[in-house]
């Protein structure tokens, strides 16, 4: 683009900033409630409906509480929820069998939400860490995270979630080849309409700490996730991963975390034009919420941060601020 403009004073940029109506009229980027996915935590162990200490304002919910959240989402115009389970530690094993149990916490929550608010899109997380005694997203043998064996387990997990009624499957594990295997499994099982939103470019980030507290994975994790999540130094690798996942059948792709990786979001959207999402992760939420609660910044930073995602080309954002933003946008 080559801007053409008359010299000052014929051109005065402040003319179009003079009133709120003029500013809104020429706004280049817009944020709507339909751009939001609301991540929630569900549990059936003691401590439900109590705030997560490292995420003020966010609570682990019972299944009944998750249904109430879904009903609130529908009232606010939020069109999708994403479920993350805080599972009973006694169900965690090295083989992760609970991950594909049709009656596990996540699948029960999906069925309950779809029964109560059928028009709401429900997204699920596909990774083994909520069910893994080792706290990892994949199966572990002799300290090594196994790729191909994990993919087989993840397909079983995805099929159980699809059977429960999930609209969107969200593979967050970062194993190689899992998108193609899941797409083939879903097609073979008759779940051809279930969408895959791949965590295609998920970085090994320090911004995930509060999330791991929320799902109870912090204490269980042995080592780190750097052998399967991305190096924060890498940009080109993200584009290669997105290309691979789209070629294997992903319908949408995600960059995670968010604000520190807006360059990746912009590059993905520009390169592929596919539906592109970003996750405003727990660490980002905790920093902004903590600063707001301490009076260090105004609540407007929430809206400003989400506009940054849209400006970078994201079609939607997963954010714990979703209900707050929906209320602000609805006036």
N, C-alpha and C positions, 0 to 999 in steps of 0.2 A: 504494500500500500504506500502510495506517495501522497501525503496530505497536501491539499491546495488551499491556501488561505491568503486573504488580503493582509497587507501590513497594518500594524497598529497605527491609528485607532479604529480602522474599519473592522478589524477583528479584535474583539474583546472576549476572551474565554469566560470571563466572569459573568457575562450576560446570562449564560445558561446555568449559572449556579445561584442566581439571585433569589429564587423562591423554591420551596419544596416541590411545587408542582413542576417547575421547569427542570429541576434536578432529576426528578423521577421520570420525566418524559424522555430524557436523553440518556438514562442509565443503560450502560452496555451489558451489564450482568444482572440477572435476577435470581433470587432464591425463593422457592416455593415450598409449601409443606409436602408436595408430592416428590420433592427431591430427597426426602429424608427416610432413612431406615433406622428404627429404634432398637438398639441391642438391649436385651434384658437378661438377668440371671435368675434361674429357677433352681429350687432345691426342695427336698423333702426331709431334710435333717434339721435338728433344732437350730434356731437362729434366723429363720425366715422372717421376712418383713422387718429386718433390722439393717440399718445402713452399713455399708462396707466402709470401714474406718478410713481407708486410703482413697475413697471415692465419695466424698460428702454428697448426700442427696440421692445416692444410688443404693438400692437395697437388693438383697436376694429375696426372691418371691416364691411363695408356694405355687402349686399349679393353679389353685383358685386365685391367687394374687396375680398370676400371669394372665388369666382370663380377664380379670378386672383391668389390667394394663392394656390388653387388646381392645377392650370396650372403650377405654379412654382414648386410645390411638384412633379408633374409628370416629369418635366424636370430634377429635381434633383435625381429622382429615389426613392423618398419617396412614400410608397405605401398606406398610410392611414392618414387621417385627423380625428380629433375629434372636434366636434362643441359644443361651449358653448354660449348660448344667453345672451346678455344684453338687457333685455326687457324694453319696455316703462313702467314706474311706474304706469301709469293709467290703465294698463291691469292687475295689480297684485290685487288679491282678496284673501279672506280667504278660498274660495272654490277651487281656482286654476284652474278654467275652461279653461283658456288659454293654459294650459299644453297639452291638447289633441285636441286643435283646429287644424284641418288639414291645416289651412292657417297661423299658427303661424310662428314666425320668423325662428325658427329652421327648421321646415318642409319645408318652402320655400327655405331656404339655401340648404338643402339636395337635393331637386329637381333640383335646379339650378346647383349645383356641378355635380350631376350625369348626367345631360344633357350635360354639357360641357366636363367632363372628366370621362366617364362611367367606365373606368378601375380602377379608384381610389377607394379604400375602404373608406367608410364614416362611422364613429362611432358617435353615439349620446349619450348624457347624459340623464339618466332617474332619475330625482329627482325633487321635486316640488319647490325648493328654488327660481328659477328664476321667478316664477309666484305667489309666496306666499307673501301676505301682511305682514306675520309674519317673513319672511326670513328663515323659516325652510324647511327641506327636506320633511317633512310630514305635514299632516293636523293637526291643533291645536284646542283643545277645552279646555277651562278653564286652559290654560297654560300647558296642557298635549299633547304631540305628539302622535297622534292616530296611531296604527300599522295597524290593519286590514282594516280600512277605507282607509288609505293611500295606501295600497297594491292594492285595487280595482282601485283607481285613477291612480296608476302607470301602471297598465295593460292597461288602456285606453290610457295613454300617449305612452307606448311602441308600441301599435298597430298603432297609428297615425304615429309614426316615421317609422315603417316598411312599411306602406302604401306609405309614401313619398319616400321610396327607400333606407333607411338606411341598410347598410350591417351588422353592428355590433351595438347591443344595449348595453349600458353601465350603468347598475343600480348602482348608487352611493349613494343611500338613506340610506342603512343599516337597513331597516325594516326587521323583521323576516318573512320568507315565501315568499318573493317577487319573487325569482328566479323560484320556482315551478309554481307560479301563472302566471308569464310572459311566461314561456315555454308552459304551457297549453294553454294560450290565443293565442300565436303565432301559435301553431300547429292547433288549432281549426279554425283560420282565414286563414289558407293556407300559412302562412309564415314559413314553415318548415326549410327553408335554412338560415334564419336570425340567426346570431350567437349572443350569450350572453357572453360578457366579464364582469364578475361580480367584482365589487369592494368588494371583499369578506372580506378583512382585512383592513378596513379603520379606522384609528385612529383619535380620537378627538385631533387634533394637532394645535399648534400655528403657524405652517408653512403655513397655508392656507390664511393668512391675505391679501396678494396682490391679490389673486384670487377673494376674496370676493369684493375687490375694483373693479376688472375688470368686474364682472358681476352685480355690483350694489347691492349686498346683504348685505354689511357691515352695512349700516344705517338702513336697514329694520329688521335685526335680533334682536329678543327679547329673551334674555337669551343666553344659549349656547346649544351645540349639544351633551353633554356628556351622555344623556340618550339613545342615539342610536348609536353614534360612539364609537369606542373602547377605553378603558383605555390604554394609552401608556405603562403601567407597565406590560401588559399581553402578553405572548407568546403562551401558550397552547391554549388559547381561539381562537387565530387566526387560528390554525390548525383545531379546531372544526368547525369554521365558514367556512373554505375552504371545509372541508369534506361535510358539509351540502349543500353548494351551488353546488358542483359537483354532489352530489346525487340528487339534484333537477333539474339538466339539464343545468348547466353552461358549456359552451364550453371552456372557459378560465377564469383565475382568476387573480386578481390584489391585490398588496399590496400598500397602500398609507398612508403616504408619502414614500419617497425613501431612501435616504442615511442614515437616522437615524434608518432605519428598515431593513437593509440588512440581519441581522440575521433571520428575519422573511421570507424574500425572499428565503434564502438558505434552511430554514427548510421546507417551502412549496414545493419547487421543489424536495427536497430529499424525502419527505414523500409521495407525490402524483404523481410526474412525469408529471403532467398536464401542458399545456401551461401556463406559469407564467409571468406576467407583473408587472412592477412597474411604479409609476408616480413620476417623478422628479418635485415636486410641485412648486408653485409660490414663496414660501419663499426661497426654495433652489435656484431657478433661480435668484431671486432678490439679494441674498447674493453673488453668484458667479459673476453675471453681474456687480453689484456695485463695487466689488473688482477689477474686470478687468478694468472697466472704470476709477477707481482711480489709476490704475497702481500698485496696491498692490500685485496682482498675474498675471501671464501670462495666455493668452487665453487657453493654453494647459490644464488648470484645467478642462475645459469642457469635453474634451476627457477622461481625467483621471477619472472624476466622472462617466461617462457613462460606462467605462470599469469595474468599481466597480460593477455595476448592472449585467453586463454579467458574471463577475467572481463569483457573488453570485448565479448564475443559472437562471437569468431572460432571457426569450426568446425575450423580447422586452421591450422598454421603451417609455413612453409618456414624451416628453420633449419639452419645448419652444425653445430649442437650435437646434431642428431638422434641419432647413435649414442651419444653420451655420455648424453643424457637417457634413451634406451631402456635402457641398462645400469643407470642409477640406478633407473628405475621397475621394472625386472625384478628388482632386488635382487642 
